[in-house]
């Protein structure tokens, strides 16, 4: 399991590094103005639907069902099932794609109401959306094949696939002179990346003897079980995306640049979520499904507690880093070309608000996997409904009457994440699905994070003054790394102290 986690998190980190290169090029060529907002909106729309129909919801319903069928029904029955599910996916995506291509204006009227009919951006958004939306079809196939590979303990190709999206977008942006605009180049890069990802995971599945056939959609017992599980899972993912949709919709009413500030801050926020949070959830889901079948509940409880402890030990120091020196990170990565100092400060305000919810954000995928691996789709849905209602009310208040603007949207998201994770953790403890997290370790790590925050506040200005006497970009990067080492070192020291004390070692 540790090897698999290393594979997933390592390749995810590689993908995120390529993603930062992509965003560096995007920021330099598009900046944070109206053209950038038009592309961000066209890029977010298919990704919203992907998150609802093709990622967490699909995996939560498909992987446990497929793993059980593969173990009991044999390879032929498993191939028939995954081929039938692919047929249903393609049918649903074909209908959605037809709406997106032929009624794009009506879709934007619903999903981005702040984009008025006479808005000069509207025509560009429609054109870009028609290019990017077929990416959803590609990603649906990728998610199914990735779920098949994961269920058979093959994680590398699925984790590496997203690297290809970043590579194709970088390539098309660097060749932007052959497109009507840089935004068009980025949009075509998105579509090319989707095709490349299908080719990679399809090749790996075929090589492992796990390919699919083109069949008519069917409703056999296994498919009915999958669909019964998929309904609550889609509602759960849909509730998450309602909050994300709300960000997109409300941001269209805010000043120009709001969508871009959300995008660049979210890219940093999503880095640890992908490398740790999503990687843990991806690994836990098939393993919990297998352990439930084997009746190994003690191992599941221990594994869940260890996963949450890892999220805590990772999230606290990163929260301090994002809040303390996030503006340095954004400036070094993105401040060039059309991305100016005002854009840095706008994105930094959003990043600080996001960092408040980093620890529970890391833990959510593991907590949800603990229920979905048992076929329980209802508990995550019920917990999410309450959290989403609070989230939406806070978004409307913080971004509007309270005047926090786009940072208010991010802060409301963090509040909703805390509520959701807290409800899931409480439900898991009550059901006996996990052992409690070590409260001593929680206290010591929290204290270490508080000390690190104070030290960064104390050292930040002198280190910055020293850094600016060198070449700015390199000096700021080195200074940022030096300050980032403070919470990381204190967290490691706190972890060792608690572990040694529990073992009766010299820290006692």
C-alpha positions as CSV (number, residue, x, y, z in Angstrom):
1,X,0.0,0.0,0.0
2,X,2.8,2.4,0.8
3,X,4.4,1.6,-2.6
4,X,1.1,2.3,-4.3
5,X,0.6,5.6,-2.4
6,X,4.2,6.6,-3.4
7,X,3.4,5.9,-7.0
8,X,0.1,7.8,-7.0
9,X,1.4,10.8,-5.0
10,X,4.7,10.9,-6.9
11,X,3.0,11.0,-10.3
12,X,0.4,13.4,-9.1
13,X,3.2,15.7,-7.9
14,X,4.8,15.4,-11.3
15,X,1.5,16.3,-12.9
16,X,1.1,19.3,-10.6
17,X,4.6,20.5,-11.4
18,X,3.8,20.4,-15.1
19,X,0.6,22.1,-14.2
20,X,2.5,25.0,-12.6
21,X,4.5,25.4,-15.8
22,X,1.3,25.4,-17.7
23,X,-0.2,28.1,-15.4
24,X,3.0,30.1,-15.6
25,X,2.6,30.2,-19.4
26,X,-1.1,30.9,-19.1
27,X,-0.5,33.8,-16.7
28,X,2.1,35.3,-18.9
29,X,0.0,35.1,-22.0
30,X,-3.5,35.7,-20.7
31,X,-2.9,37.6,-17.4
32,X,-6.0,38.1,-15.2
33,X,-8.2,40.2,-17.5
34,X,-11.3,39.6,-19.6
35,X,-9.7,37.1,-22.0
36,X,-8.3,35.1,-19.1
37,X,-11.7,35.1,-17.5
38,X,-13.3,33.9,-20.7
39,X,-11.0,30.9,-20.9
40,X,-11.3,30.1,-17.2
41,X,-15.1,30.0,-17.5
42,X,-14.9,27.7,-20.6
43,X,-12.4,25.5,-18.9
44,X,-14.4,25.3,-15.6
45,X,-17.7,24.3,-17.2
46,X,-16.7,20.8,-18.5
47,X,-14.7,20.3,-15.3
48,X,-17.7,20.9,-13.2
49,X,-19.7,18.2,-15.1
50,X,-16.6,15.9,-15.0
51,X,-16.5,16.2,-11.2
52,X,-20.2,15.4,-11.0
53,X,-20.5,12.6,-13.5
54,X,-17.0,11.2,-14.0
55,X,-14.8,11.3,-11.0
56,X,-15.7,10.9,-7.3
57,X,-19.3,9.8,-7.9
58,X,-18.4,7.3,-10.6
59,X,-15.4,5.8,-8.7
60,X,-17.4,5.5,-5.5
61,X,-20.1,3.5,-7.2
62,X,-18.0,1.6,-9.8
63,X,-14.8,0.5,-8.0
64,X,-16.5,-1.5,-5.2
65,X,-19.1,-3.0,-7.5
66,X,-16.5,-3.9,-10.2
67,X,-14.0,-5.3,-7.6
68,X,-16.6,-7.6,-6.1
69,X,-17.8,-8.8,-9.6
70,X,-14.2,-9.3,-10.8
71,X,-13.5,-11.5,-7.7
72,X,-16.7,-13.6,-8.0
73,X,-17.7,-13.6,-11.7
74,X,-14.4,-14.1,-13.5
75,X,-12.7,-12.0,-16.2
76,X,-15.4,-12.5,-18.9
77,X,-18.2,-11.2,-16.6
78,X,-16.0,-8.3,-15.5
79,X,-15.3,-7.3,-19.2
80,X,-19.0,-7.5,-20.0
81,X,-19.8,-5.2,-17.0
82,X,-17.1,-2.6,-17.7
83,X,-18.1,-2.5,-21.4
84,X,-21.7,-2.0,-20.6
85,X,-21.0,0.8,-18.1
86,X,-18.8,2.5,-20.8
87,X,-21.8,2.4,-23.2
88,X,-24.0,4.1,-20.6
89,X,-21.3,6.7,-20.0
90,X,-21.0,7.5,-23.7
91,X,-24.7,7.8,-24.1
92,X,-25.1,10.2,-21.2
93,X,-22.1,12.3,-22.4
94,X,-23.4,12.3,-25.9
95,X,-26.7,13.9,-24.8
96,X,-24.9,16.5,-22.6
97,X,-22.4,17.3,-25.4
98,X,-25.3,17.9,-27.9
99,X,-26.7,20.5,-25.4
100,X,-23.3,22.1,-24.9
101,X,-22.6,22.4,-28.6
102,X,-26.0,23.5,-29.9
103,X,-27.4,25.4,-27.0
104,X,-24.2,27.0,-25.5
105,X,-25.8,30.4,-25.0
106,X,-28.7,28.9,-23.0
107,X,-26.3,26.8,-20.9
108,X,-24.3,29.9,-20.1
109,X,-27.4,31.8,-19.2
110,X,-28.1,29.1,-16.5
111,X,-24.5,28.5,-15.3
112,X,-23.0,32.0,-15.7
113,X,-25.9,34.5,-15.3
114,X,-23.5,37.4,-14.6
115,X,-22.4,37.1,-18.2
116,X,-24.9,39.5,-19.9
117,X,-26.1,39.0,-23.4
118,X,-24.3,42.2,-24.5
119,X,-21.1,41.4,-22.7
120,X,-18.2,41.6,-25.1
121,X,-16.8,38.4,-23.5
122,X,-19.8,36.3,-24.3
123,X,-19.0,35.5,-27.9
124,X,-15.5,34.4,-26.9
125,X,-16.8,32.2,-24.0
126,X,-19.3,30.5,-26.3
127,X,-16.5,29.8,-28.9
128,X,-14.1,28.5,-26.3
129,X,-16.7,26.3,-24.6
130,X,-17.6,24.6,-27.8
131,X,-13.9,23.6,-28.1
132,X,-13.4,22.5,-24.5
133,X,-16.6,20.7,-23.8
134,X,-15.8,17.5,-25.7
135,X,-13.0,17.1,-23.1
136,X,-15.8,15.8,-20.8
137,X,-16.4,12.7,-23.1
138,X,-12.7,11.9,-23.0
139,X,-12.4,12.2,-19.3
140,X,-15.5,9.9,-18.7
141,X,-13.7,7.2,-20.6
142,X,-10.4,7.9,-18.7
143,X,-12.2,7.7,-15.3
144,X,-13.8,4.3,-16.2
145,X,-10.5,2.8,-17.4
146,X,-8.7,4.3,-14.4
147,X,-11.2,2.7,-12.1
148,X,-10.7,-0.7,-13.7
149,X,-6.9,-0.4,-13.5
150,X,-7.1,0.8,-9.8
151,X,-9.3,-2.1,-8.9
152,X,-6.6,-4.5,-10.2
153,X,-3.8,-2.7,-8.3
154,X,-2.5,-0.8,-11.3
155,X,-2.2,2.9,-10.4
156,X,0.7,4.4,-12.5
157,X,-1.0,5.1,-15.9
158,X,-4.1,6.6,-14.3
159,X,-2.0,8.9,-12.0
160,X,0.3,9.9,-14.9
161,X,-2.5,10.7,-17.4
162,X,-3.1,14.3,-16.2
163,X,0.5,15.1,-17.1
164,X,-0.5,14.8,-20.7
165,X,-3.1,17.6,-20.4
166,X,-0.5,20.0,-19.1
167,X,2.0,19.1,-21.8
168,X,-0.6,19.6,-24.6
169,X,-1.7,22.9,-23.2
170,X,1.9,24.1,-22.9
171,X,2.5,23.1,-26.5
172,X,-0.5,24.8,-27.9
173,X,0.1,28.0,-25.9
174,X,3.7,28.2,-27.2
175,X,2.3,27.8,-30.7
176,X,-0.4,30.4,-30.1
177,X,0.5,32.4,-33.2
178,X,-1.3,29.6,-35.3
179,X,-4.6,30.2,-33.4
180,X,-7.0,33.1,-33.4
181,X,-5.9,34.0,-29.9
182,X,-3.9,32.6,-26.9
183,X,-7.3,31.6,-25.3
184,X,-8.2,29.5,-28.4
185,X,-4.8,27.9,-28.2
186,X,-5.3,26.9,-24.6
187,X,-8.8,25.6,-25.4
188,X,-7.5,23.3,-28.2
189,X,-4.8,22.2,-25.8
190,X,-7.5,21.0,-23.3
191,X,-9.2,18.9,-26.0
192,X,-5.9,17.4,-27.2
193,X,-5.0,16.6,-23.7
194,X,-8.3,14.6,-23.2
195,X,-7.6,12.6,-26.3
196,X,-4.0,11.9,-25.2
197,X,-5.2,10.7,-21.8
198,X,-7.7,8.3,-23.3
199,X,-4.9,6.8,-25.4
200,X,-2.6,6.3,-22.4
201,X,-5.0,4.6,-20.0
202,X,-6.6,2.7,-22.9
203,X,-3.2,1.3,-23.9
204,X,-2.3,0.3,-20.3
205,X,-5.7,-1.4,-19.9
206,X,-5.3,-3.3,-23.2
207,X,-1.8,-4.3,-22.2
208,X,-3.1,-5.7,-18.9
209,X,-5.9,-7.6,-20.6
210,X,-8.5,-5.2,-19.1
211,X,-9.8,-3.6,-22.3
212,X,-13.4,-2.9,-23.2
213,X,-15.7,-3.7,-26.1
214,X,-18.3,-1.5,-27.8
215,X,-21.7,-2.9,-26.8
216,X,-25.3,-1.7,-26.4
217,X,-26.2,-0.3,-22.9
218,X,-27.8,-3.1,-20.8
219,X,-29.5,-3.4,-17.4
220,X,-28.3,-6.6,-15.9
221,X,-28.2,-7.1,-12.1
222,X,-24.6,-5.8,-11.7
223,X,-25.5,-2.7,-13.7
224,X,-28.6,-2.1,-11.6
225,X,-26.5,-2.3,-8.4
226,X,-24.1,0.1,-9.9
227,X,-26.8,2.6,-10.8
228,X,-28.4,2.3,-7.3
229,X,-25.1,3.2,-5.8
230,X,-24.4,5.9,-8.5
231,X,-27.5,7.9,-7.7
232,X,-26.5,9.0,-4.1
233,X,-22.9,9.3,-5.2
234,X,-23.9,11.7,-8.0
235,X,-26.0,13.7,-5.6
236,X,-23.0,13.9,-3.2
237,X,-20.6,15.1,-6.0
238,X,-23.4,17.3,-7.3
239,X,-23.7,19.0,-3.9
240,X,-20.0,19.7,-3.9
241,X,-20.2,21.1,-7.4
242,X,-23.2,23.2,-6.5
243,X,-20.8,25.1,-4.2
244,X,-18.2,25.3,-7.0
245,X,-20.9,26.4,-9.5
246,X,-21.9,29.1,-6.9
247,X,-18.3,30.3,-7.0
248,X,-18.4,30.6,-10.8
249,X,-21.8,32.2,-10.9
250,X,-21.1,34.7,-8.1
251,X,-17.7,35.5,-9.5
252,X,-19.2,36.6,-12.8
253,X,-20.9,39.4,-10.8
254,X,-17.6,40.5,-9.2
255,X,-15.0,42.9,-10.8
256,X,-12.9,41.7,-13.7
257,X,-10.2,39.3,-12.6
258,X,-12.2,37.5,-9.9
259,X,-12.4,34.2,-11.9
260,X,-8.7,34.3,-12.6
261,X,-7.8,35.0,-8.9
262,X,-9.9,32.0,-7.9
263,X,-8.2,29.8,-10.6
264,X,-4.6,30.6,-9.6
265,X,-5.2,30.4,-5.9
266,X,-7.1,27.1,-6.4
267,X,-4.1,25.7,-8.3
268,X,-1.9,26.1,-5.3
269,X,-4.6,24.9,-2.9
270,X,-5.2,21.8,-5.0
271,X,-1.5,20.7,-5.0
272,X,-1.6,19.1,-1.6
273,X,-5.1,17.9,-2.1
274,X,-4.0,15.9,-5.1
275,X,-0.6,14.7,-3.8
276,X,-1.9,13.6,-0.4
277,X,-5.7,13.8,-0.1
278,X,-6.9,12.4,-3.5
279,X,-4.0,9.9,-3.6
280,X,-5.0,8.5,-0.2
281,X,-8.6,8.3,-1.2
282,X,-7.7,6.6,-4.5
283,X,-5.7,4.0,-2.6
284,X,-8.1,3.4,0.3
285,X,-11.2,2.9,-1.8
286,X,-10.3,-0.5,-3.4
287,X,-8.5,-1.7,-0.3
288,X,-11.4,-1.0,2.0
289,X,-13.7,-2.8,-0.4
290,X,-11.4,-5.8,-0.3
291,X,-11.0,-5.7,3.5
292,X,-14.7,-5.5,4.0
293,X,-15.2,-8.6,2.0
294,X,-12.5,-10.3,4.1
295,X,-14.0,-9.1,7.4
296,X,-10.8,-7.3,8.4
297,X,-12.4,-4.4,10.3
298,X,-9.5,-3.8,12.8
299,X,-7.1,-3.2,9.9
300,X,-9.6,-0.8,8.3
301,X,-9.9,1.2,11.5
302,X,-6.2,1.5,11.9
303,X,-5.6,2.4,8.3
304,X,-8.3,5.2,8.4
305,X,-6.8,6.7,11.6
306,X,-3.3,6.7,10.1
307,X,-4.6,8.3,6.9
308,X,-6.2,11.2,8.9
309,X,-3.1,11.6,11.0
310,X,-1.0,12.0,7.8
311,X,-3.5,14.6,6.5
312,X,-3.2,16.5,9.8
313,X,0.6,16.4,9.8
314,X,0.7,17.6,6.1
315,X,-2.1,20.1,6.3
316,X,-1.0,22.2,9.3
317,X,2.5,23.2,8.1
318,X,1.2,23.9,4.5
319,X,-1.6,26.1,6.0
320,X,1.1,28.2,7.7
321,X,3.1,28.4,4.5
322,X,0.2,29.4,2.3
323,X,-1.0,32.0,4.8
324,X,2.4,33.3,5.7
325,X,4.3,33.4,2.4
326,X,1.7,32.6,-0.2
327,X,2.1,35.9,-1.9
328,X,5.8,35.2,-2.5
329,X,4.9,31.8,-4.0
330,X,2.3,33.3,-6.3
331,X,4.7,36.2,-7.3
332,X,7.6,33.8,-8.1
333,X,5.4,31.4,-10.1
334,X,3.1,33.8,-12.0
335,X,4.1,37.5,-11.8
336,X,5.3,38.1,-15.3
337,X,3.9,39.4,-18.6
338,X,0.2,40.3,-18.1
339,X,0.1,39.0,-14.5
340,X,0.9,42.0,-12.4
341,X,1.3,42.8,-8.7
342,X,-2.4,43.6,-8.3
343,X,-3.2,40.1,-9.7
344,X,-0.8,38.6,-7.2
345,X,-2.5,40.3,-4.2
346,X,-5.9,39.3,-5.5
347,X,-4.9,35.6,-5.8
348,X,-3.1,35.7,-2.4
349,X,-6.3,36.9,-0.6
350,X,-8.2,33.9,-2.0
351,X,-5.3,31.5,-1.1
352,X,-5.3,32.7,2.5
353,X,-9.0,32.0,2.7
354,X,-8.6,28.6,1.1
355,X,-5.8,27.6,3.5
356,X,-8.2,27.8,6.5
357,X,-9.9,24.6,5.1
358,X,-6.7,22.8,4.0
359,X,-6.6,20.1,6.8
360,X,-10.2,18.9,6.4
361,X,-9.9,19.3,2.7
362,X,-7.1,16.7,2.8
363,X,-9.1,14.4,5.0
364,X,-12.4,14.3,3.1
365,X,-11.5,11.8,0.3
366,X,-10.2,9.3,2.9
367,X,-13.4,9.8,5.1
368,X,-15.7,9.4,2.1
369,X,-13.7,6.3,0.9
370,X,-14.4,4.7,4.3
371,X,-18.1,4.8,3.6
372,X,-18.1,4.2,-0.2
373,X,-15.8,1.2,0.2
374,X,-18.6,-0.4,2.2
375,X,-21.2,0.5,-0.4
376,X,-22.6,3.2,1.9
377,X,-23.4,6.2,-0.3
378,X,-26.1,7.7,1.9
379,X,-24.0,8.9,4.9
380,X,-21.7,11.1,2.8
381,X,-24.7,12.6,1.0
382,X,-26.5,13.5,4.2
383,X,-23.4,15.1,5.8
384,X,-22.8,17.0,2.6
385,X,-26.3,18.5,2.3
386,X,-26.0,20.3,5.7
387,X,-22.4,21.5,4.9
388,X,-23.5,22.7,1.5
389,X,-26.4,24.7,2.8
390,X,-24.1,26.5,5.2
391,X,-21.6,27.0,2.5
392,X,-24.0,28.6,0.1
393,X,-25.4,31.0,2.7
394,X,-21.9,32.1,3.7
395,X,-20.9,32.6,0.0
396,X,-23.8,35.0,-0.5
397,X,-23.1,36.9,2.7
398,X,-19.3,37.1,2.6
399,X,-19.0,37.9,-1.1
400,X,-21.9,40.4,-1.1
401,X,-23.1,42.3,2.0
402,X,-20.0,41.7,4.0
403,X,-17.8,43.0,1.1
404,X,-15.1,40.4,1.1
405,X,-15.5,39.8,-2.6
406,X,-13.9,36.7,-4.2
407,X,-11.9,35.9,-1.0
408,X,-15.3,35.6,0.7
409,X,-16.2,32.8,-1.7
410,X,-13.1,30.9,-0.7
411,X,-13.6,31.5,3.0
412,X,-17.1,30.1,2.7
413,X,-15.7,27.0,0.9
414,X,-13.3,26.5,3.8
415,X,-16.2,26.7,6.4
416,X,-18.2,24.2,4.4
417,X,-15.3,21.8,4.2
418,X,-14.8,21.9,8.0
419,X,-18.4,21.1,8.6
420,X,-18.5,18.3,6.0
421,X,-15.3,16.6,7.4
422,X,-16.4,17.0,11.0
423,X,-19.8,15.3,10.3
424,X,-18.1,12.5,8.4
425,X,-15.5,11.9,11.1
426,X,-18.2,11.8,13.8
427,X,-20.3,9.4,11.8
428,X,-17.3,7.1,11.2
429,X,-16.5,7.0,14.9
430,X,-20.1,6.2,15.8
431,X,-20.3,3.4,13.2
432,X,-17.0,2.0,14.5
433,X,-15.3,2.5,11.0
434,X,-12.2,4.0,12.4
435,X,-10.1,4.4,15.5
436,X,-9.9,8.0,17.0
437,X,-7.0,10.1,15.9
438,X,-4.4,10.6,18.6
439,X,-5.4,13.8,20.4
440,X,-2.0,14.3,21.9
441,X,-0.5,14.3,18.5
442,X,-3.2,16.8,17.3
443,X,-2.4,19.1,20.2
444,X,1.4,19.0,19.7
445,X,1.1,19.5,15.9
446,X,-1.3,22.4,16.4
447,X,1.1,24.0,18.8
448,X,4.0,23.5,16.4
449,X,2.0,25.2,13.7
450,X,1.2,28.2,15.9
451,X,4.9,28.6,16.8
452,X,5.8,28.3,13.1
453,X,3.2,31.0,12.2
454,X,4.7,33.4,14.8
455,X,8.3,32.8,13.6
456,X,7.3,33.4,10.0
457,X,5.6,36.6,11.0
458,X,8.7,37.7,12.9
459,X,11.2,36.7,10.1
460,X,9.3,37.5,7.0
461,X,10.1,41.2,6.6
462,X,13.9,41.0,7.4
463,X,14.3,38.0,5.1
464,X,12.3,39.7,2.3
465,X,14.5,42.9,2.7
466,X,17.6,40.7,2.4
467,X,16.2,38.8,-0.6
468,X,15.4,41.8,-2.7
469,X,19.0,42.9,-2.7
470,X,19.7,39.8,-5.0
471,X,18.1,38.9,-8.3
472,X,14.4,39.1,-7.2
473,X,12.9,35.8,-8.5
474,X,15.7,33.5,-7.4
475,X,16.2,35.4,-4.1
476,X,12.5,35.3,-3.3
477,X,12.3,31.6,-4.1
478,X,15.3,30.8,-1.8
479,X,13.9,33.0,1.0
480,X,10.5,31.3,0.6
481,X,12.0,27.9,0.9
482,X,14.0,29.0,4.0
483,X,10.8,30.2,5.7
484,X,8.8,27.2,4.5
485,X,11.3,24.9,6.3
486,X,10.2,26.4,9.7
487,X,6.7,24.8,9.9
488,X,8.0,21.6,8.3
489,X,10.9,21.2,10.7
490,X,8.7,22.0,13.8
491,X,6.0,19.5,12.6
492,X,8.6,16.8,12.1
493,X,10.1,17.5,15.6
494,X,6.7,17.4,17.2
495,X,5.8,14.1,15.5
496,X,9.1,12.5,16.7
497,X,8.5,13.9,20.2
498,X,5.1,12.3,20.6
499,X,6.1,9.0,19.0
500,X,9.1,8.7,21.2
501,X,7.1,9.6,24.3
502,X,4.5,6.9,23.5
503,X,7.3,4.4,22.9
504,X,9.0,5.3,26.3
505,X,12.0,6.7,24.6
506,X,14.3,9.6,25.5
507,X,11.6,12.3,24.9
508,X,9.6,10.9,27.9
